[in-house]
Structure formats: structure tokens, C-alpha cells
Amino acid sequence: RLFAENDEVPDPLVHEVAACVDAAERRGVDVSFAVSGAAMPVPSQVRRELTGPVITGLSAARGRARV
């Protein structure tokens, strides 16, 4: 998450969630990740609050997850 937070990308929120998805997939979790709508600027503190539950859920996932 730390590396994803500091990358310069068009949509940092999606980038951070995608990094969490990648980590879960490396553990063998089958993750379905969908993005819709236009990218909006989100302050870093708000991004942390939004990605926190995603990280928790993906960390606990054992077989499948949808984000």
C-alpha cells in the first residue's frame, strides 16, 4: 500500500485498490474487481479511509472476493 500511495497515476484510488487486489490474488484468492465512472480527485486521507475496509476484506478472503 505504501508504494501504491506514492505512485503518480491518473487514478490513485483505483491504483491502491488494484494493489490490494494483486496481493490477494497472489495468496490464491479469486478477485473480481470492477471500476465504473469517471476518476475524481480524492484526498489521500479519504483514500486511506476508503481502502481500509477493502484491505481488511481482501486480507480475510479465502476463496473469492468482489470489489
C-alpha positions as CSV (number, residue, x, y, z in Angstrom):
1,R,0.0,0.0,0.0
2,L,2.8,2.4,0.8
3,F,4.3,2.1,-2.6
4,A,0.9,2.5,-4.3
5,E,0.1,5.6,-2.3
6,N,3.1,7.4,-3.6
7,D,2.9,6.5,-7.3
8,E,2.0,9.2,-9.8
9,V,-1.0,7.7,-11.6
10,P,-4.2,9.1,-13.2
11,D,-6.5,7.5,-10.6
12,P,-4.7,6.9,-7.3
13,L,-7.7,5.3,-5.6
14,V,-8.1,2.7,-8.2
15,H,-4.3,2.1,-8.2
16,E,-4.3,1.5,-4.4
17,V,-7.3,-0.9,-4.6
18,A,-5.7,-2.7,-7.5
19,A,-2.5,-3.2,-5.5
20,C,-4.7,-4.8,-2.7
21,V,-6.4,-7.0,-5.3
22,D,-3.0,-8.1,-6.6
23,A,-1.8,-9.1,-3.1
24,A,-5.0,-11.1,-2.5
25,E,-4.6,-12.8,-5.9
26,R,-1.0,-13.8,-5.1
27,R,-2.5,-15.6,-2.0
28,G,-4.8,-17.5,-4.3
29,V,-8.0,-15.5,-3.8
30,D,-10.1,-15.2,-7.0
31,V,-10.9,-11.5,-7.0
32,S,-13.5,-9.8,-9.3
33,F,-12.6,-6.0,-9.4
34,A,-14.8,-3.6,-11.4
35,V,-14.5,0.1,-11.8
36,S,-17.1,2.5,-13.2
37,G,-17.5,6.2,-13.6
38,A,-15.0,9.0,-14.1
39,A,-12.0,9.4,-11.9
40,M,-12.4,12.1,-9.3
41,P,-9.6,13.6,-7.2
42,V,-9.7,12.1,-3.7
43,P,-7.5,13.5,-0.9
44,S,-5.0,11.0,0.5
45,Q,-6.6,10.7,3.9
46,V,-10.0,9.9,2.4
47,R,-8.3,7.3,0.1
48,R,-6.9,5.7,3.2
49,E,-10.4,5.6,4.8
50,L,-11.9,4.1,1.7
51,T,-9.2,1.5,1.1
52,G,-9.0,0.4,4.8
53,P,-12.1,-1.8,4.6
54,V,-11.1,-3.2,1.2
55,I,-7.7,-4.2,2.7
56,T,-9.4,-5.8,5.7
57,G,-11.9,-7.7,3.5
58,L,-9.3,-8.9,1.0
59,S,-7.0,-9.9,3.8
60,A,-9.7,-12.1,5.3
61,A,-10.9,-13.5,2.0
62,R,-10.0,-17.2,1.4
63,G,-11.6,-18.2,-1.8
64,R,-13.4,-15.4,-3.7
65,A,-14.0,-11.7,-3.3
66,R,-15.7,-9.0,-5.3
67,V,-14.6,-5.3,-5.1
